[in-house]
Structures are given as structure tokens and as C-alpha cells.
């Protein structure tokens, strides 16, 4: 016990000596400020790196969407030998609606809010895909892809007629270039066929669909729930049309059945989800420019995997339509204050 007390007193004396011994003065504030600034710089660099990677991934996702949508043209054309075009659209969109509806339920998104909007947008989307798919049965996949890109020529026209919005300078130029491309694509309208005309209706409907969705988005509609409603409307309307017209509902080959499943889950569903997510971190003009590559991918896939013959004047016409889409996505400084156009595809 004595040794323990002696040891304790010794320790206390040693500690007290340390406390009273003058220590060199240190400025804790300076060290703390350096530490804070260093942490702030590191955090700022980390956030910049994350933002940069997000933008890169978003743009790669948009290129994925453009490529996938471009690939659908020759796939759909090949599938039409084994399934009716109206029935194909019905199967494609109903299959896509099922997982999208499940996601909405899990995320607790209201499925049937603003149903009127879903019916209207779904009606235009139905006309878009019915006319495009029927047209693909007659025209080439490359023609269909490029003519669909002519929606850029219709957007400023319908904006003026329906919403009294004056077209931008770049939109007027884009329309002129795109129409020149259509003229070349169809050989001065001498090579135009019923499939091209049907696809032209699809392009006009595409423009109306964009404008309608743009309005609904500005009204605060949830685009995911709205898309579920649209997919359901397109699928149900197509199959109902098939019943009324007594169309053949069977798919003649397993290969085509797999193609229909692919069309539902990849171009219609996954590419749509990627686009919605990517548009949150990508500037509207960048979205427009990247998605303008869709008809380019359509032509490339059709001329390679689709084994279509490249016809010079059609290829040049396609280039002009592509340039029109690029020009339409450019905003001059004087026009940059105007609200962005919602870019959308399904």
C-alpha cells in the first residue's frame, strides 16, 4: 500500500509540474482554418469530380438511347413478316407498361393522377407508332429513320399554330434544311411511296407529342407515371383495334417473339428510363444534339445488319435531315432565355 501511495503522489507531482511548466504558444485558430479550408477544397474537388462523371454517364446513356432507338427500325421491319404491325405495337407497349407500373407502385407514385393527360398523350403516341410501324412495312428502315427525324420541321409550325410561339431563327433554318433533305431522300418526291407518307404522318405526330408532353411537364405532371399511362393506352388501343379489325394476334416464329420482347424491354422501357434520368443532369441542347444521332444509327444499322442497299441521293437526304436536327438543338445567345423544349422518345 505504501509503494502504491508513493507512486501515486509521484505521478501527481509530475503531472502538476507539467501543468505549470511554460509551453510554447501555438495558435490553434490558424491550424483550424487551414484544416477547414483544406477540407472544403477536398470536398469541392470531390463534388466536381462526381458531377463530371455524372454528366459523362448521362451523355453516354443518351447515346445508348439514340443507338437503341436507331436499331429498332430494321428490327421492326424484319419482325413485320411474322406479326401484324398493329398487334406488334400492342404487345410492345403492354409488356413495357407492366414493369413500369410495378416501379410506380414500389415508388408510391400515383398511377392514375391526371388520367386525362395520359389519354391525350397516349392517343398521339398511339398514332405515332401505328403510322410509323405500318409505314415500315412498305418503305425502307433507313428512310423511316430519317423521315421520322423530320419532326424538327413540324415542331416550330405546330408551336406557332397551337401555342402562338414564334419560331426561333435556328428552328426556321433547321426546318428549311430538313425539308431539303426530304426532297433529296425521296428523289424529288418521285421515289416517295405510301410507307414514306405514313412515316411522314408519324413525324408530324411526333412533333405534336413533344409539344404536349412539354406542356404537361411544365404543369408539374410526373413523367414516369404519365409514361405508364401512355404505354397502357397505346397497348390497349392497339389490341382493341386488332379485335375490331379481326387481325391475326399470333406471332409466327419464336425469333420474332423474342424481338417483340426485346422491343418492349430495351428500346421502349430501358432507353426511356435512361433518357429521363440523363435529362436531369444534361443541358437541353446537349440532349437534342445527342438524340439527333438516332436517324444516323437507323441508317447505319439498316445498311449493315439490315442488308439494305445504300442509294446515294437517299444518303445525302438523310445527312441533310440529320443536319436539320443538329441545327434545331442550337440556341443563339438571344434565344437562350426561352424555356427548353422537352426532348422525349419511347
C-alpha positions as CSV (number, residue, x, y, z in Angstrom):
1,X,0.0,0.0,0.0
2,X,2.9,2.4,0.8
3,X,4.5,1.9,-2.5
4,X,1.2,2.5,-4.3
5,X,0.7,5.8,-2.4
6,X,4.2,6.9,-3.1
7,X,3.8,6.1,-6.8
8,X,0.5,8.0,-6.9
9,X,2.0,11.1,-5.3
10,X,4.9,10.9,-7.6
11,X,2.7,10.8,-10.6
12,X,0.6,13.7,-9.3
13,X,3.7,15.8,-8.7
14,X,5.0,15.0,-12.2
15,X,1.7,16.0,-13.7
16,X,1.4,19.2,-11.7
17,X,5.0,20.1,-12.8
18,X,4.0,19.6,-16.4
19,X,1.0,21.8,-16.0
20,X,3.0,24.7,-14.5
21,X,5.9,24.4,-17.0
22,X,5.6,27.1,-19.6
23,X,4.7,25.7,-23.0
24,X,5.4,27.4,-26.3
25,X,2.4,29.3,-27.5
26,X,0.6,27.8,-30.5
27,X,-2.2,29.5,-32.4
28,X,-5.0,26.8,-32.8
29,X,-7.1,29.1,-34.9
30,X,-4.6,29.2,-37.8
31,X,-4.2,25.5,-37.8
32,X,-8.0,25.1,-37.6
33,X,-8.5,27.5,-40.5
34,X,-6.0,25.7,-42.7
35,X,-7.7,22.4,-41.9
36,X,-11.2,23.8,-42.7
37,X,-10.0,25.3,-45.9
38,X,-8.2,22.1,-46.9
39,X,-11.4,20.0,-46.1
40,X,-13.5,22.5,-48.1
41,X,-11.2,22.3,-51.1
42,X,-11.1,18.5,-51.0
43,X,-14.9,18.3,-50.7
44,X,-15.3,20.8,-53.6
45,X,-12.9,18.7,-55.8
46,X,-14.8,15.6,-54.9
47,X,-18.2,17.2,-55.9
48,X,-16.7,18.5,-59.1
49,X,-15.4,15.0,-59.9
50,X,-18.8,13.4,-59.1
51,X,-20.6,16.0,-61.2
52,X,-18.2,15.5,-64.1
53,X,-18.7,11.7,-64.0
54,X,-22.4,12.1,-63.8
55,X,-22.5,14.3,-66.9
56,X,-20.3,11.8,-68.8
57,X,-22.5,8.8,-67.8
58,X,-25.6,10.8,-68.7
59,X,-24.3,11.6,-72.1
60,X,-23.2,8.0,-72.7
61,X,-26.8,7.0,-71.6
62,X,-28.3,9.3,-74.2
63,X,-26.1,7.9,-76.9
64,X,-27.2,4.4,-75.8
65,X,-30.8,5.5,-76.1
66,X,-30.2,7.0,-79.6
67,X,-28.4,3.8,-80.7
68,X,-31.1,1.5,-79.4
69,X,-33.9,3.6,-81.0
70,X,-32.0,3.6,-84.2
71,X,-31.7,-0.2,-84.2
72,X,-35.4,-0.7,-83.8
73,X,-36.2,0.4,-87.4
74,X,-34.6,-2.6,-89.1
75,X,-35.7,-5.0,-86.3
76,X,-39.3,-3.9,-86.6
77,X,-39.2,-4.2,-90.4
78,X,-37.9,-7.8,-90.2
79,X,-40.5,-8.7,-87.5
80,X,-43.4,-7.5,-89.7
81,X,-43.0,-10.6,-91.8
82,X,-44.3,-12.6,-88.8
83,X,-46.7,-10.3,-86.9
84,X,-49.3,-7.7,-87.8
85,X,-47.9,-4.1,-87.2
86,X,-50.9,-3.0,-85.0
87,X,-50.6,-6.2,-82.9
88,X,-46.9,-5.7,-82.6
89,X,-47.3,-2.2,-81.2
90,X,-49.9,-3.5,-78.7
91,X,-47.7,-6.3,-77.4
92,X,-44.7,-4.0,-77.3
93,X,-46.3,-1.3,-75.1
94,X,-48.3,-3.5,-72.8
95,X,-45.3,-5.6,-71.9
96,X,-43.4,-2.3,-71.3
97,X,-46.2,-0.9,-69.1
98,X,-46.2,-3.9,-66.7
99,X,-42.7,-3.3,-65.1
100,X,-43.1,0.5,-65.3
101,X,-46.4,0.2,-63.4
102,X,-44.7,-2.0,-60.8
103,X,-42.0,0.5,-60.3
104,X,-44.6,3.3,-59.8
105,X,-46.3,1.2,-57.2
106,X,-43.0,0.5,-55.3
107,X,-42.0,4.2,-55.5
108,X,-45.5,5.1,-54.4
109,X,-46.2,7.2,-57.4
110,X,-49.9,7.8,-58.2
111,X,-50.7,5.8,-61.3
112,X,-53.9,7.5,-62.3
113,X,-53.3,11.1,-61.5
114,X,-54.2,13.4,-64.4
115,X,-55.5,10.5,-66.4
116,X,-56.9,12.9,-69.0
117,X,-53.3,13.9,-69.8
118,X,-52.3,10.3,-70.1
119,X,-55.2,9.6,-72.5
120,X,-54.4,12.6,-74.7
121,X,-50.6,12.0,-74.8
122,X,-51.2,8.2,-75.2
123,X,-53.5,8.9,-78.2
124,X,-50.9,10.8,-80.0
125,X,-48.2,8.2,-79.1
126,X,-50.5,5.5,-80.5
127,X,-50.9,7.3,-83.8
128,X,-47.2,8.0,-83.9
129,X,-46.2,4.3,-83.6
130,X,-49.1,2.9,-85.6
131,X,-48.3,5.1,-88.6
132,X,-44.6,4.5,-88.3
133,X,-44.9,0.7,-87.9
134,X,-47.3,0.4,-90.8
135,X,-45.0,2.6,-92.9
136,X,-42.0,0.3,-92.1
137,X,-43.9,-2.5,-93.8
138,X,-43.6,-0.6,-97.1
139,X,-40.6,1.8,-97.0
140,X,-37.0,1.0,-96.1
141,X,-35.7,1.1,-92.5
142,X,-33.2,3.9,-93.3
143,X,-36.0,6.0,-95.0
144,X,-38.2,5.5,-92.0
145,X,-35.5,6.6,-89.6
146,X,-34.6,9.7,-91.5
147,X,-38.2,10.8,-92.2
148,X,-39.1,10.3,-88.5
149,X,-36.3,12.9,-87.8
150,X,-38.4,15.4,-89.8
151,X,-40.3,16.1,-86.6
152,X,-37.9,19.0,-86.1
153,X,-39.5,20.7,-89.1
154,X,-43.0,20.3,-87.6
155,X,-42.3,21.4,-84.1
156,X,-42.0,25.2,-84.9
157,X,-45.0,25.0,-87.2
158,X,-47.3,23.5,-84.5
159,X,-45.8,25.7,-81.8
160,X,-46.9,28.7,-83.8
161,X,-50.4,27.3,-84.7
162,X,-51.2,25.9,-81.3
163,X,-49.3,28.0,-78.7
164,X,-48.6,31.2,-80.7
165,X,-44.9,30.8,-80.0
166,X,-42.8,32.4,-82.7
167,X,-40.2,30.0,-84.1
168,X,-36.5,30.7,-83.3
169,X,-34.1,31.6,-86.1
170,X,-32.4,28.2,-85.7
171,X,-35.7,26.4,-86.0
172,X,-36.5,28.2,-89.3
173,X,-33.1,27.2,-90.6
174,X,-33.5,23.6,-89.4
175,X,-36.9,23.3,-91.0
176,X,-35.6,24.5,-94.3
177,X,-32.6,22.2,-94.2
178,X,-34.7,19.2,-93.2
179,X,-37.3,19.7,-95.9
180,X,-34.4,19.9,-98.4
181,X,-33.3,16.6,-97.0
182,X,-36.7,15.1,-97.5
183,X,-36.7,16.3,-101.1
184,X,-33.4,14.5,-101.7
185,X,-34.3,11.4,-99.7
186,X,-37.4,10.8,-101.9
187,X,-35.7,11.8,-105.2
188,X,-37.6,15.0,-105.6
189,X,-40.7,13.2,-104.4
190,X,-40.5,10.8,-107.4
191,X,-39.4,7.9,-105.2
192,X,-41.9,8.6,-102.5
193,X,-44.3,5.7,-101.6
194,X,-47.1,5.0,-99.2
195,X,-44.7,3.9,-96.5
196,X,-42.9,7.3,-96.7
197,X,-46.2,9.2,-96.4
198,X,-47.3,7.1,-93.4
199,X,-43.9,7.8,-91.7
200,X,-44.4,11.5,-92.5
201,X,-47.6,11.4,-90.6
202,X,-45.7,9.7,-87.8
203,X,-43.1,12.6,-87.8
204,X,-45.9,15.2,-87.6
205,X,-47.5,13.3,-84.7
206,X,-44.1,13.0,-83.0
207,X,-43.8,16.8,-83.0
208,X,-47.3,17.2,-81.5
209,X,-46.4,14.6,-78.9
210,X,-43.3,16.5,-77.9
211,X,-45.2,19.8,-77.5
212,X,-48.0,18.1,-75.5
213,X,-45.5,16.5,-73.1
214,X,-43.6,19.7,-72.8
215,X,-46.8,21.4,-71.6
216,X,-47.7,18.6,-69.2
217,X,-44.2,18.6,-67.7
218,X,-44.4,22.4,-67.1
219,X,-47.8,21.8,-65.4
220,X,-46.0,19.5,-63.0
221,X,-47.0,16.1,-64.2
222,X,-44.9,13.1,-63.1
223,X,-43.3,11.9,-66.4
224,X,-42.8,8.4,-65.2
225,X,-46.5,7.9,-64.1
226,X,-47.5,9.7,-67.3
227,X,-45.5,7.3,-69.4
228,X,-47.1,4.4,-67.7
229,X,-50.5,5.8,-68.7
230,X,-49.3,6.4,-72.2
231,X,-47.9,2.9,-72.6
232,X,-51.1,1.4,-71.3
233,X,-53.2,3.5,-73.6
234,X,-51.1,2.6,-76.7
235,X,-51.1,-1.1,-75.8
236,X,-54.8,-1.3,-75.0
237,X,-55.8,0.8,-78.1
238,X,-53.7,-1.3,-80.4
239,X,-55.1,-4.6,-79.2
240,X,-58.7,-3.3,-79.2
241,X,-58.1,-2.1,-82.8
242,X,-56.9,-5.6,-83.6
243,X,-60.1,-7.1,-82.2
244,X,-62.3,-4.7,-84.1
245,X,-60.5,-5.3,-87.4
246,X,-60.2,-9.0,-86.7
247,X,-56.4,-9.0,-87.1
248,X,-54.1,-12.0,-86.6
249,X,-52.8,-12.0,-83.0
250,X,-50.4,-14.9,-83.3
251,X,-46.6,-14.4,-83.8
252,X,-45.4,-16.8,-86.5
253,X,-41.9,-17.5,-85.2
254,X,-40.1,-17.8,-81.9
255,X,-37.4,-15.4,-83.2
256,X,-39.9,-12.7,-83.8
257,X,-41.5,-13.3,-80.3
258,X,-38.0,-12.6,-78.8
259,X,-37.7,-9.5,-81.0
260,X,-41.0,-8.2,-79.7
261,X,-39.9,-8.8,-76.1
262,X,-36.6,-7.0,-76.8
263,X,-38.5,-4.0,-78.3
264,X,-40.7,-3.8,-75.2
265,X,-37.9,-4.0,-72.6
266,X,-35.0,-2.3,-74.2
267,X,-36.0,0.5,-76.6
268,X,-39.4,1.2,-75.1
269,X,-38.6,0.8,-71.4
270,X,-34.9,0.9,-70.6
271,X,-34.0,3.6,-73.1
272,X,-36.9,5.7,-71.8
273,X,-35.7,5.3,-68.2
274,X,-32.1,6.2,-69.2
275,X,-33.3,9.3,-71.0
276,X,-35.5,10.6,-68.1
277,X,-32.6,10.1,-65.7
278,X,-30.0,11.6,-68.0
279,X,-32.0,14.7,-68.8
280,X,-31.8,15.7,-65.1
281,X,-28.1,16.3,-65.4
282,X,-27.7,17.3,-69.1
283,X,-28.5,20.6,-70.7
284,X,-31.4,20.5,-73.1
285,X,-29.4,21.5,-76.1
286,X,-27.0,18.6,-75.4
287,X,-29.9,16.2,-75.1
288,X,-31.2,17.4,-78.5
289,X,-27.8,17.1,-80.2
290,X,-27.1,13.6,-78.9
291,X,-30.6,12.3,-79.7
292,X,-30.2,13.7,-83.2
293,X,-28.0,10.7,-83.9
294,X,-31.0,8.4,-83.8
295,X,-31.7,8.5,-87.6
296,X,-27.9,8.2,-88.2
297,X,-27.9,4.9,-86.2
298,X,-31.1,3.9,-88.0
299,X,-29.3,4.3,-91.4
300,X,-26.1,2.6,-90.3
301,X,-27.9,-0.4,-88.8
302,X,-30.2,-0.7,-91.9
303,X,-27.3,-0.6,-94.3
304,X,-25.2,-3.1,-92.3
305,X,-27.2,-5.5,-90.2
306,X,-30.4,-4.9,-92.3
307,X,-28.6,-5.5,-95.6
308,X,-30.2,-2.5,-97.3
309,X,-28.6,-1.1,-100.4
310,X,-27.1,2.4,-100.0
311,X,-28.7,4.8,-102.5
312,X,-26.6,7.9,-102.9
313,X,-29.3,10.6,-103.1
314,X,-31.2,9.0,-100.1
315,X,-28.0,9.0,-98.1
316,X,-27.4,12.7,-98.9
317,X,-31.0,13.5,-98.0
318,X,-30.5,11.7,-94.7
319,X,-27.4,13.8,-94.0
320,X,-29.4,17.0,-94.5
321,X,-32.2,15.8,-92.2
322,X,-29.5,15.0,-89.6
323,X,-28.0,18.5,-90.0
324,X,-31.5,19.9,-89.5
325,X,-31.8,18.1,-86.2
326,X,-28.4,19.4,-85.1
327,X,-29.3,23.0,-86.0
328,X,-32.6,22.7,-84.2
329,X,-30.7,21.9,-81.0
330,X,-28.6,25.1,-81.2
331,X,-29.7,28.1,-79.3
332,X,-28.3,31.6,-80.0
333,X,-27.5,33.9,-77.1
334,X,-30.6,36.0,-77.7
335,X,-32.7,32.8,-77.6
336,X,-31.2,31.2,-74.6
337,X,-33.6,32.7,-72.1
338,X,-36.5,30.9,-73.7
339,X,-37.7,27.7,-72.0
340,X,-36.2,24.4,-73.1
341,X,-38.1,22.1,-75.3
342,X,-38.7,18.7,-73.7
343,X,-37.0,16.0,-75.7
344,X,-38.8,12.7,-75.4
345,X,-39.0,9.4,-77.1
346,X,-40.4,6.0,-76.1
